[in-house]
Amino acid sequence: MSDLVTWRDARNAFRLLDELGQLSHDTLAWRRHLVAGTSTLVGAQVGPATVHDSSKALHKRLDARSRTELLAKARALPRAPRLLLQEEDLPAPR
């Protein structure tokens, strides 16, 4: 098997992107199709997938009810939260 990307590979990748676009509102179906499709593209039998929405955790930890309120509270922290948050970046839960 060659390491070069063929026209067929590119076409199949764009076909997968199109199919994912059609599933955009069904996140579970989108994730399943993404893993199955990329596994097929690379010839794998299984593929990993993970989802983490840190904004929900931040909303909860900072007791913010809107994006605007979340941003204001995050800016008021003693130091800016890192991209990958650590426990010491956030105030203790109430």
Disulfide bonds with the S-S distance in Angstrom:
none
